[in-house]
Amino acid sequence: MSDSMRVGVISSGPAEFDTIQAACTDAGHPPVVYFYGRSLRPGGPNLTEAGETTAAILEAVPPGMDLILPESMAGLAAAIENYRVDLLIVFGFPWKLPRAVRLLPNFGAMNVHVSVLPKYRGPAPLLWAIRNGDPTGGVTVHWMDDDFDTGNILAQQDGIPLEDDITWDGYCAVALPIVYRLLRESLALAAVRDPGTPQDHSAATYAGFMDDDFSTIDWSNSAKEIHNQVRTHRFMRSPRDPVADVGKDRVHVIRTSLTPAHGQKVVCGDGRPLWIVESEQL
């Protein structure tokens, strides 16, 4: 297509990349370069799963696609410029892109955020939705601006179920087809330089990384709080957290139930019982 945009993709895994790749290609804007964010910040240590994720992404990268693992913001900027990227699509990238980098693509940079903005701005929206016991989550595609997740909205949808036994694969099975559709809508708007709809900043909430105390269960909290704490860590695939003292034992609590189930019953701070149905002693 003569009016095809040259798209660069920054993402965090093969499932996200597959979805963006399909949406862009089907819309007539096939990506020209893919970036994997291997660290939480420029120049920082590689993520624990970076090697495994890179290998999985290589299996998903189509023939002719270059995969770049930037170590610095300068390196990322140079690649965006050298590949003559018209539009940058970001999904699951923790670096804050400075204005100079965001202005390199002719059409700008858009971000896929797994919440209904302005709710849960920040790096961990899905974790906070699970932690807070939200029954559903959502997805927003928005233009990136000078702050995290504050840019104008291009498309969004609420109502994605957050199952009690939520897993990343289960969530993706429902959410990624929605991401695909929202990206198709957003690409059409980007092509005509639609500015999007401003967010209601007065309704904004923030979803930062989990605090250190969240790794330890406090039985004086309510049963629902603790149950959602366990759900959040299981979704994160925390190998040893959360931990709790149960009698004389220190255990890694893997799964709990708010309804009677086979396992150890514990009465929590609100007087309600919680059943530990899966754990391992530390």
N, C-alpha and C positions, 0 to 999 in steps of 0.2 A: 504493500500500500504506500502511495506517495506521501500520505499524511500520517504514516505510522510514527509513533513516538519510540525513541530508543530508551528502554526501561532498564534501570539497575535495581537489583533486589538485595536488601539486607535482611537476613532472617536468622532464626535460631535452630532450625531443624528441617529434616527432609519433608515432613508432612506439611509444614507451613510453606516451604518452597514449592512443593508440587501444586498446592492450591493457587499460589500467586502465578506460577508458570502457566497453569491452565487458563486462569482468568485473563491474563495478558495476551496469551497466544490466541485464544478464542475471540478476543476483542480486536485482534489485528495489530497488537503491539508486543511482539515477542521480546523477552528480555535479552540483553546483550552481555550482561555480566552479573555474577552472583557473589555476594559477600557473606561470609559466616562470621558472626560476632563471637569470637572465642574467649573473650574476657569480659569482666564486668565494667572495666574502664580502660581507656587507652594506656598501653604500657603495663597493664596489670597482669597478674599471673593467669595462666590458662585455666578455664573452668575444669573441674574434675572430669567431666564427661566429654571434654573437647575432642579428644582423639577418637572416641567411639562415634560421636556425632559427625565429625568430619568424614569418617569412613562411610557412614550411612548416607550423608549428603552426596558423596561421590557416586554412589550407586544411583541416585536420583537425578543427577545433573545430566541433561540431554547432550548428545554429541554436538561439539562445537561451542559449548558453553564454558567460559572460564570461571573458575572458582578461586576467589581471593580471600585470604585470612589476614585482614589488616592488623598491624600491631600498634599503629599510631594514627592519630587524626590526620597528620600530614600525608601518610601513606594512603589513607582512605580518600582524601581529597584529590590527590594526584591521580588515583585510579578513576574516580568519577569524571575528572576532567579529560583524561586520556581516552576513555571510552566514549566521550561525547554524549554522556547520559542526558536525555531530555527530561525524564521523570524518575524520581527515586521512590521506591516503595519499601517501607520498613515494617517488619512484623517480628517483635520479640528481640529488640536490640537495646541494651541498657545504656549505651553511650548517649550523652546529650550532644546533639550535632550543633556546632556553632553556626551563627548566621552565614558566615562566609562559605561554609560547606553546603548549607541548605540552598543557597542561591546559585550554586554551580549548575544544577539542572535547569534547563530553559523553562520548564513548567512547574518546578518546585519539588517538594518532598511531601509524601503522604504517609500516614502511619495507620496500622491496624491495631486497635486497642481492644482488649477483651473485657469491656464494660460498656454500659450505656453512659457515656460522658454527658455531664461533668462528674458523675459519680465514679469514685475510685480512680482518680488520676494517680499516676505513679507506676513503679516497676512491678507491683504485685497485686493487680486488681482481682485476679481469679482466686488467689490465696485468701484475700480478705473477704471475698464473697462467701467462700466456704467457711472460713473462721467465724463469720457473723451469722452463719446459718441461713443465708439467702436461698430461697427455693429455686430461683432462676438467675441467670446472668445474661449478658448481652455482648454485642460487638459494635464498635464504632470505627468508621474510616474517616480520618480528618486530616486537614492540612497541618503540617508541622510549623510551629512558630518559635519564638524565643524561649518559651518555657515548656515544661513537660506536659503534654496532653491538653494544651489550652487552645489549640488552633481551631479554626472554623470546621464545622462538621459537613461532610459530604454525604454520608449514608450511615444509618445505624438500625439495629434491631434488638429488641428485648425478648425475653421469654425462653431462653435456652435452659432446659432443665439441668439443675445441679443435683444429681442423684445422691442418695445417702452414701452409697459405696462408690463415689465418683473416682474414676481413673482418667489419666490423660488420654488413653486410646478411646475410652467411651465418650469422653467429652468431645474429642476431635471428630468422631463419627457424626455427631449432630452439628457441631459448630462450624466445621470447615466448609461444608456446602453453603452455609450462610455467608461465610467470609467470601467465598467465590462469587456469590450473587452481588454482595455489597461492593466488591471490587469492580465488577463489571459496570455497575451503576456509577461508581466513582471515576473510573477511567473515561467514561463518556463525558462526565462533567469536567474532568481535567483537560480533555482534548479541546474544550471550548473555553478553557480558563475560567470556569465557574469558581467564584470565591468561597462558596460554601456558606453555611449558616452559623453565626456567632453562638458560642456557648453561653449559658446562663451561669456566670462565674459565681454568683451568690449561692448557688446550689452545689458548689464543688465540694468533694471530699477527697482525702488523700490516702493512697494505699502503698505504704512503704514496705521495706523488707521486714520479715518477722524479727522481733526482738529476741535477745538471748533467753529471757525468762520463759519464752513460749516453748522452749525445749523441755521444761520441767512441769509436771502436772501438780497443781495445787488442789488438793481434795476439798478445800474450803470454797472453791468456785462451784457454780451450779453444774448439775449433771449435763445440761445441754452445752454449756461452754466447754466442758472437758471433752464431750463427745465430738464437738466440732474441731477442737484442738487435735484430737487423734485423727479425724478425717483429713485435716489439712496436712499433717505430716505424712499420712499414707499417700495422699495425692502427690506430695513432693518427693516421695520415695526416700524419706529420711532413714538411713540404715540403722540408727540406734535411738532415735527420738520419736515421740517424747518419752521421758523416763519418769518413773513414779516409785514411791515407797509403798509397798503392799505388804502389810505385816512386817516381817523381818527381812523381806526380800526387796532388792532393787531391780525393777523390771523395765523392759522396753515394751510399752503398750502399743500394740499393732492395730487392734480392732475392738470397738466397744459397741454396746447396744443400749438404747434407751427403753427398750421393752424386754420383758423376761426372756432370757436366753441361757444356754448352757455355758457356764463360766462363773467366775468369782463375782459376787455382788458387793458393791461398795456404795455406802450412803454418802452423798456429796453435801456440800455446804448449804444447799437449799432444801435439804431434807429428802431429796429425791434419789432413788437408786440408779446406779449405772452398772451394767454387767460387762466385765472384761472377758471377751470371748476369744481373744488371741493375744498372746504376749510371749516374751522370752526373757529368761533371767539373765541379768548382766553379771 
